[in-house]
Amino acid sequence: MTARLGADAALMAYENRQQDYGDAAANLSRIGEVWGTIMGTPPMPPDTVALMLCGMKVVRATRRVNRDDLVDAVAYLMLTDDIREDAT
């Protein structure tokens, strides 16, 4: 991973998206609740939601050249790591 990709992902995860959507862990928790309701299962944990969104970005990156998909994928991995670190 280039330093620029990591820096851009950190900016996305910790500044841009925070301003738009609020606290990432809380937002991912709400998404997990909605997904659980739709699937008829318990809520999905926020770290799992982040990994699934990362997976979506990876799939998109295999179909087209769009750097934003890579930035978003790395940002979701960073958020996954943060959520897991906060849980310990």
PyMOL commands that set and color helices and strands:
alter all, ss='L'
color gray80, all
select helices_A, chain A and resi 3-21+24-39+46-63+67-87
alter helices_A, ss='H'
color red, helices_A
deselect
rebuild
show_as cartoon
